[in-house]
């Protein structure tokens, strides 16, 4: 039975004002996750596989690599930088961290995952490296320091992220890091080619993986030029076997039920763990890994804790941000509480079924000859 629109709106208003207790929010989230699993399950392995093949053909027909890129900026990447930093660890890593024992601090977990990327991507000093979808620069800055003879390029769709990373690089006297602001739909590198391309939680904002991976493959150096294989390393979050879209249907149908798509993931995709294996026209898989969603849940709980610890700063910065954008400062208050729900909802998703329903996929591809 669907919930009436007025009832959903009343509930959303309560969330926006911080009036719904966390335990109640989490109970509802778990119920919605069970509902999501029922919605994406077609009843048998045969039916699920057929649906996946049809879904893949559908994304191959899309004209754009990514949809609603400006929405992604609005919802995540160009909110107040000071607010976002108040919720993240010292590296400002806005993606899953690694908790091998479960007792690591957020700072330790950030570095452990960054080091895992270095090992899996087979990085070494002296390489040309592209950090594709560089966020607030956690990986770009880390690599620039770790590999001083490498040339690191970070690419982001957000001008405010570039401004922040450039300032950090200047303060740390890093001269081997270049940050560019560009839309992957339209950007192409004229002459630059890379030994390694690393992309951390950007592919979830993409749609046509066939066109995307074809474009990215042209940015890798030919193996004859390097004497060794050029590699692409990808980190995504994913469902264990079924891909699906995050669709905001309110404008078309009046359906207000997809809170996540409306507020945080417009145009987003939940890949399946095996999804990228169906797009090997221009790149070949070398190796893949799966990490339990529990790592991401622990990351998100740490962010939520920091957000609450820095509550006054966060509220102030988001209200100032809203005012600077010509909005009522109350929109900043709403944003603060929406981020709390976002962190809680994402944590519950990744810990569901012990981290075995949704988790983290790592993939290493090589350029085809």
C-alpha positions in Angstrom: 0.0 0.0 0.0 1.4 3.4 -1.0 1.7 6.2 1.5 -0.3 9.3 0.7 1.7 12.3 -0.5 0.5 14.5 2.3 1.7 11.9 4.9 5.1 11.6 3.2 5.4 15.4 3.1 4.6 15.6 6.8 7.3 13.0 7.6 9.8 14.9 5.4 9.0 18.1 7.2 9.8 16.4 10.5 13.1 15.1 9.2 14.0 18.6 7.9 13.5 20.0 11.4 15.3 17.2 13.3 12.1 16.1 15.1 12.2 12.4 14.3 14.3 10.3 16.7 17.2 8.5 15.1 16.0 5.1 16.2 12.7 5.7 14.4 14.5 6.9 11.3 16.6 3.8 11.2 13.6 1.5 11.6 11.9 3.1 8.7 15.1 3.0 6.6 15.5 -0.8 7.3 11.9 -1.3 6.2 12.5 0.7 3.0 15.6 -1.4 2.3 13.6 -4.6 2.5 11.0 -3.0 0.2 13.8 -2.0 -2.3 15.0 -5.7 -2.4 11.5 -6.9 -3.1 11.2 -4.3 -5.9 14.4 -5.3 -7.7 13.9 -9.1 -7.3 12.2 -10.6 -10.3 11.7 -14.0 -8.5 14.4 -16.2 -10.0 18.0 -16.2 -11.2 16.7 -16.6 -14.7 14.4 -13.6 -14.5 16.9 -11.4 -12.7 19.6 -12.2 -15.3 17.2 -11.3 -18.1 16.3 -8.1 -16.4 20.0 -7.2 -15.9 20.7 -7.8 -19.6 17.8 -5.6 -20.5 19.0 -2.9 -18.1 22.5 -3.0 -19.6 21.2 -2.6 -23.1 19.2 0.3 -21.9 22.2 2.2 -20.5 24.1 1.5 -23.8 21.4 3.4 -25.6 21.7 6.5 -23.5 23.1 9.5 -25.4 24.8 11.1 -22.3 27.6 9.5 -20.3 26.1 11.1 -17.1 22.8 12.7 -16.3 22.1 15.7 -14.1 25.7 16.6 -13.4 24.7 20.0 -12.0 22.4 18.2 -9.6 25.3 16.2 -8.2 27.1 19.5 -7.5 24.1 21.0 -5.9 23.4 18.0 -3.7 27.0 17.1 -2.7 30.0 18.8 -4.2 29.2 22.5 -4.0 27.6 22.6 -0.6 29.6 24.5 2.0 33.2 23.2 2.0 33.6 24.0 5.6 30.5 22.0 6.5 31.6 19.0 4.5 35.0 19.1 6.1 33.5 19.3 9.5 32.0 15.8 9.0 35.0 14.1 7.3 38.3 12.8 8.5 41.7 14.6 8.2 42.2 13.5 4.6 38.7 14.7 3.6 38.0 11.3 2.0 34.3 11.4 0.9 34.1 7.7 0.1 34.4 4.4 1.9 37.4 3.9 4.3 38.9 0.6 5.4 38.4 -0.9 8.9 40.1 -4.3 8.8 39.8 -4.8 12.6 36.8 -2.6 13.2 38.8 -0.6 15.8 40.6 1.8 13.6 40.1 5.5 13.9 38.6 7.3 10.9 42.1 8.9 10.2 43.7 5.4 10.2 40.9 4.0 8.0 41.3 6.8 5.5 45.0 6.1 5.1 44.5 2.3 5.0 42.1 2.6 2.0 44.3 5.1 0.2 47.2 2.7 0.6 45.1 -0.1 -0.7 44.5 1.9 -3.9 48.2 2.4 -4.3 48.8 -1.3 -4.1 46.0 -2.5 -6.2 46.6 0.2 -8.9 50.3 -0.8 -8.9 51.4 2.8 -8.5 55.1 3.8 -8.4 57.0 7.0 -8.4 57.5 8.8 -11.7 54.1 7.9 -13.3 51.5 10.2 -14.8 48.3 9.6 -12.8 44.8 10.9 -13.3 42.4 11.0 -10.3 39.1 10.9 -12.2 36.4 12.5 -10.0 38.8 13.7 -7.3 36.3 15.0 -4.8 38.0 17.1 -2.1 41.4 15.8 -3.1 42.0 13.1 -0.6 43.7 10.8 -3.1 45.2 13.5 -5.3 46.9 15.2 -2.4 48.0 11.8 -0.9 49.6 10.7 -4.1 51.3 14.0 -4.8 53.0 13.7 -1.4 53.7 9.9 -1.6 55.1 10.0 -5.2 57.0 13.4 -5.5 58.4 12.5 -9.0 54.9 11.6 -10.3 52.7 14.0 -12.1 49.2 13.9 -10.6 46.1 15.4 -12.3 42.8 15.6 -10.5 39.6 16.1 -12.4 36.4 17.3 -10.7 33.1 18.8 -11.9 33.1 21.3 -9.0 34.8 24.6 -9.0 34.7 24.8 -5.2 36.5 21.5 -4.9 39.2 22.7 -7.2 39.6 25.9 -5.1 39.9 23.9 -1.9 42.5 21.4 -3.3 44.6 24.2 -4.9 44.8 25.9 -1.6 45.8 22.7 0.2 48.4 21.9 -2.4 49.9 25.5 -2.1 50.0 25.3 1.7 51.8 21.9 1.4 54.1 23.2 -1.3 53.1 20.5 -3.7 54.2 21.3 -7.3 53.4 18.0 -9.0 49.5 18.4 -8.7 47.2 19.9 -11.2 43.4 20.2 -10.6 41.0 20.8 -13.5 37.3 21.4 -13.5 35.5 19.6 -16.3 32.4 17.6 -17.2 33.2 14.0 -18.3 30.4 14.3 -20.8 32.2 16.8 -22.9 35.8 16.9 -21.7 38.7 15.3 -23.5 42.4 15.5 -23.0 44.1 16.9 -26.1 47.6 15.5 -25.6 47.9 14.3 -22.0 48.0 10.5 -21.5 48.4 8.6 -18.3 50.1 5.5 -16.9 47.4 5.1 -14.3 43.8 6.4 -14.1 42.1 6.0 -10.7 38.4 6.7 -10.1 36.9 6.6 -6.7 33.1 6.6 -6.4 32.5 8.6 -9.6 31.0 5.8 -11.7 27.9 5.7 -9.6 27.0 9.1 -11.1 27.4 7.7 -14.6 24.9 6.0 -17.0 26.5 4.9 -20.3 29.5 2.9 -19.2 30.3 1.7 -22.7 30.9 5.3 -23.9 32.6 6.3 -20.7 35.1 3.4 -20.7 35.8 3.9 -24.4 36.7 7.6 -23.7 38.8 6.8 -20.6 40.7 4.1 -22.5 41.9 6.8 -24.9 43.4 8.7 -22.0 45.7 5.8 -21.1 49.2 5.6 -22.6 49.7 2.8 -25.2 51.7 0.0 -23.7 54.4 0.3 -26.4 55.0 3.9 -25.2 55.5 2.9 -21.5 57.1 -0.5 -21.8 54.5 -1.7 -19.4 50.7 -1.9 -19.2 48.7 1.2 -18.5 46.0 0.5 -15.9 42.6 1.8 -14.8 41.6 1.2 -11.2 37.9 1.8 -10.2 36.3 1.9 -6.7 32.5 1.8 -6.7 29.8 1.0 -4.2 27.4 -1.7 -5.5 24.6 -4.2 -5.0 25.7 -7.8 -4.9 23.9 -8.8 -8.2 21.2 -6.3 -9.4 21.9 -2.8 -10.9 19.3 -0.1 -10.7 18.7 3.6 -11.2 17.9 6.2 -8.6 14.9 7.9 -10.1 13.2 11.0 -8.8 9.7 10.5 -10.1 8.0 13.5 -8.3 8.1 15.9 -11.2 6.6 13.4 -13.6 4.1 11.4 -11.4 3.9 13.3 -8.2 5.5 10.4 -6.3 7.4 11.8 -3.4 8.6 8.4 -2.0 12.2 8.4 -3.4 13.8 10.7 -0.9 17.3 9.6 -1.8 17.0 10.4 -5.5 15.3 13.7 -4.8 17.8 15.0 -2.3 21.1 13.3 -2.8 21.4 11.0 -5.8 19.5 12.5 -8.7 20.7 10.8 -11.9 22.6 8.2 -9.8 23.1 4.5 -10.4 23.5 1.6 -8.1 25.8 -0.8 -10.1 25.8 -4.5 -9.5 29.1 -6.0 -8.4 29.6 -7.6 -11.9 28.3 -4.7 -14.0 31.6 -3.4 -15.3 32.5 -6.8 -16.6 29.9 -6.3 -19.3 31.7 -3.3 -20.7 35.1 -4.7 -21.9 35.1 -3.5 -25.5 38.1 -1.2 -25.0 39.6 -2.4 -21.6 40.2 -5.9 -20.2 39.6 -6.8 -16.6 42.8 -7.8 -14.8 41.4 -8.5 -11.3 38.4 -7.6 -9.2 37.7 -7.5 -5.4 34.7 -7.2 -3.1 34.8 -5.5 0.3 32.0 -5.9 2.8 29.6 -3.0 3.1 30.4 -2.9 6.8 33.5 -0.8 6.0 31.3 1.8 4.5 28.8 1.7 7.3 31.6 2.3 9.8 32.8 5.2 7.7 29.3 6.8 7.6 28.8 6.4 11.3 32.1 8.2 11.9 30.9 11.0 9.7 27.6 11.2 11.5 29.4 11.4 14.8 31.6 14.2 13.6 28.7 16.1 12.1 27.0 16.0 15.5 30.1 17.0 17.4 30.5 20.0 15.0 26.8 20.8 15.0 27.1 24.6 15.7 29.7 25.0 13.0 27.8 22.9 10.5 24.5 24.7 11.0 26.2 28.1 10.8 28.1 27.3 7.6 25.0 25.8 5.8 22.9 28.8 6.8 25.6 31.1 5.4 25.8 29.0 2.3 22.0 29.2 1.8 22.1 33.0 2.3 24.9 33.3 -0.2 22.8 31.4 -2.8 19.9 33.8 -2.2 17.9 31.3 -0.2 16.2 31.6 3.2 18.7 30.5 5.9 16.1 27.9 7.0 17.2 25.9 3.9 20.6 25.6 5.5 19.0 24.1 8.6 17.1 21.6 6.4 20.3 20.7 4.6 22.0 19.9 8.0 19.3 17.5 9.0 19.1 16.0 5.5 22.8 15.2 5.7 22.2 13.4 9.0 19.5 11.3 7.4 21.7 10.7 4.4 24.5 9.4 6.5 22.2 7.2 8.6 20.3 5.8 5.6 23.6 5.0 3.8 25.0 3.4 6.9 22.0 1.2 7.3 22.1 0.2 3.6 25.8 -0.9 3.7 25.4 -2.8 7.0 22.3 -4.6 5.8 22.7 -8.4 5.8 26.1 -8.1 7.4 27.5 -6.0 4.5 26.8 -8.8 2.0 23.9 -7.1 0.2 25.5 -3.8 -0.7 29.2 -3.3 -0.5 32.3 -2.0 -2.3 33.8 -3.2 -5.6 37.4 -2.7 -6.7 38.4 -3.4 -10.3 41.7 -3.2 -12.2 41.5 -2.9 -16.0 44.2 -2.8 -18.6 44.2 -1.0 -22.0 43.6 -3.4 -24.9 46.3 -3.5 -27.5 
